[in-house]
Each structure stands twice: as C-alpha cells, then as structure tokens.
Amino acid sequence: MRGRIVVAGLAGLLVSGCAAEAEPVAVPPPAPIAVDVAAASSGGACRLLDFTLIEQLIKVRFDVAAASERGDTYTCVVRAERATLPELTLSVTDAKIDKTTFGADVVPDKAAKVTGLGQQAYRRTTAAASGQGPVAEVGWLATEGRLATLSWTTARGAERSAAEKLTGDLIALAKKVDTRAL
C-alpha cells in the first residue's frame, strides 16, 4: 500500500509541474564589453608594435592599428580610435643593403645621426604640411639589412620643436622593434 501512495504522490507532483508555465522574465541585454586588441592582430608590420609599449615610451594611448603589405614592404599605422592625428607609422622594407648605400641613398639631407640603433640610423623632423603638423622621423638600417622607418605625424597646429623632442621617444621605441620577426 505504501508503494501505491508514493507512486500516486510522485504522479501528482509531475502533473502539477506541467499545469502552467511561468511567464518569461525580461532580462536586459548584457552591457557591451570593451576588449583591448593588440596591434599585432592587424598583421604586417603591426606584429612588431605593441600599444602598451608605445604608451609607455611616447605617452600617447593608441587603440587602432592597420597594416599593409606591398612587395617587400610592410607598413603599420596606429591611431587613437576617435582621432586621425597624431599617428605613428612603421615601415619595414626587406632591401638587403649595406651601410654605405644606406648612408648615400637613404639618409635624408640635414638628418642627424643616431647611435646605438641598427647598423646605422638617422632622425629628422619635417615642416607641417596641409592638414597636419610637423613629422618626426627615425630611420635605420637593421642588422639583417632591412630598412625601417618610424614616423610620427603630429596634429595640425603642433610646434616643430614638439616633433623634434618626440624623435628621442621614437628612437627608444625603434630600439624595441625587432625587424627580424617579420
């Protein structure tokens, strides 16, 4: 008899659970999650840059990177999401040239020599152009014969002296770029 009572009780519970479904509760959608994506995820020369390192050395936070490859040249441009300038550009060309050729054919007139970077290196600033401020540039012949250039394009209205000061930070960043990783 006890067995029949237990079975009847369980049957009653099962049937009562199916009687009415509860109304669905409206749950607000989750808030979007901002995810920091590494510059390297853009490929190309961006694989050689890191947003955190750039921020540590140059004191500007970038969060957008775009890469391009054309022939033996790899390029990366990094910017802040909501601003077109300033921007940082890295270009690496697999040229396999020597120091003599680099000094004669690549180093711009009036560029200053940089020591401790690759086989040979230079730095310079150029004047403002239409729609942008002065440009700070560091170029070097990497140990494996690749040409590399880091350039910083300032916002319109920036002083050339500020761009000149940035070349020191660009040199520090250039020393961290391993062009062999391409």
BAMI-312818 format. One record per residue (C-alpha): residue in three letters; x, z, y. Coordinates in steps of 0.001 Angstrom, whole numbers, plus 500000, padded with zeros to 6 digits. Example, Ala and Ser with C-alpha at 12.3 -4.5 7.8 and 13.67 -1.06 7.14 Angstrom:
<nodes>
ALA512300507800495500SER513670507140498940
</nodes>
This chain:
<nodes>
MET500000500000500000ARG502801500843502369GLY504263497371501852ARG500970495758502898ILE500765497867506049VAL504337496952507042VAL503697493234506432ALA500440493377508391GLY502208495145511265LEU505009492570511397ALA502479489712511274GLY500628491301514190LEU503815491556516226LEU504729487937515545VAL501302486660516519SER501152488757519674GLY504508487398520833CYS503163483839520782ALA499967484593522667ALA501062483934526235GLU504278482567527686ALA505649484238530759GLU505730482279533991PRO509206480847534685VAL511105482773537320ALA512546480670540144VAL516294481234540320PRO518151479942543355PRO520873477398542593PRO524390478819542500ALA526448478521545640PRO528997475693545523ILE532436476854544545ALA535336475586546608VAL538228474686544344ASP541717474085545644VAL543013470871544121ALA546739470334544012ALA548222467443545974ALA549845466310542727SER546430465460541289SER546386462363543530GLY549323460865541593GLY552077458684543043ALA554461460435545398CYS551882463232545776ARG553208464557542459LEU556276465642544449LEU554342467668547049ASP552555470995546940PHE550049472168549583THR551225475784549313LEU554881474848549792ILE554018472659552785GLU552083475530554335GLN554957477972553731LEU557583475710555283ILE555658473903558029LYS552932476492558767VAL550053473988558563ARG547375474036555845PHE546579470655554284ASP543955470107551614VAL543540466340551188ALA546082464005549575ALA546031460268548912ALA548628458259547003SER549577454617546861GLU551992452601544744ARG553221449140545632GLY556038447654543630ASP558864450200543557THR557488452248546469TYR555413455408546026THR553634456949549002CYS551621460095549640VAL549701461103552776VAL548394464645553210ARG545954465813555862ALA543515468560556646GLU540012467660555452ARG538387467532558857ALA541253466093560931THR543097462794560870LEU546169464209562609PRO548597465736562086GLU549505464071558837LEU552513464265556559THR553697461163554716LEU556196460998551867SER557541457623550811VAL559961457085547912THR561441453696547022ASP563403453007543871ALA566058450921545649LYS569294451953543891ILE571531451519546941ASP574802453207547839LYS575820455385550801THR577479452529552667THR574380450346552505PHE572149453276553410GLY574253454077556480ALA574471450460557608ASP570981449158556819VAL568582452112556636VAL569649454807559123PRO567928454032562459ASP569865453801565723LYS570096457134567554ALA569234459121564420ALA571020462437563908LYS572971463096560717VAL571643465731558309THR573936467566555892GLY573044469110552552LEU570268466637551714GLY570854463971549057GLN573898461727549315GLN573288461019552999ALA570415461843555373TYR569158461485558938ARG566487462878561245ARG564835461463564312THR561727461554566467THR559877458606567915ALA557714458442571015ALA553938458710570971ALA552012455539570196SER548393454595570796GLY546044457222569384GLN548773459541568103GLY551556461779569288PRO555280461605568539VAL556525461251564974ALA559195463441563355GLU561069461767560506VAL563637462753557907GLY565089460093555640TRP567591460460552830LEU569366458704550017ALA568564460781546953THR571228461474544350GLU569853458803541990GLY569931456107544715ARG566277456289545746LEU565276456075549395ALA562969458859550565THR561293459495553900LEU559163462389555119SER557369461771558388TRP555074463986560408THR552682462276562806THR551519464690565489ALA548147464700567201ARG547661462837570452GLY548982464816573391ALA551665466671571422GLU555036467062573082ARG558048465210571717SER560013468479571767ALA557492469955569288ALA558034466960566970GLU561806467380567314LYS561503471041566343LEU559497470021563246THR562405467989561881GLY564067471252560824ASP560988472186558773LEU560849468668557315ILE564481468982556217ALA563640472245554423LEU560699470526552697ALA562795467454551834LYS565298469702550062LYS562457470823547765VAL561332467257546908ASP562722466136543529THR562508462327543661ARG563659462144540020ALA560215463412538993LEU558597460037539735
</nodes>
